Amino acid sequence: MKKSVEEDVFIPLYPKSTVEDKSSVRSKFQARRFWSAVKLLSNVVLWDGIIQEDKVRDLGLSKLLNRYLLLNILNTPLGPDNIEKCNKVVACLPERWFQDLKGGSTLPELQNFSKHLLQ
């Protein structure tokens, strides 16, 4: 899994003006790469409870979400596409990770994603 996250994930960052045209080749390629990375995130977190939680969180959140997915989300104009991307990422996260948190707090690895959601 670590090798896949570190070597196989590639989501190009194009200027917003380039990806706003959903029919452009660049926009379609970026979207395919983003959704492939989301699928990898969902597969990584499926290992929660089987391998050490800190390893799953490091791969899924620190490396995959914060290094690749969040950059793409922040580069996506606010609107339905951005909301859909955020919803799919949130759907991947195990509820168990949030059970012991106090109200208004989140996991340290999710601080930047939380700030984006609050906007």
Secondary structure, 3 states (H helix, E strand, C coil): CHHHHHHHCCCCCCCHHHHCCCCCHHHHHHHHHHHHHHHHHHHHHCCECCECHHHHHHHHHHHHHHHHHHHHHHHCCCCHHHHHHHHHHHHHCCHHHHCCCCCCCCCHHHHHHHHHHHC
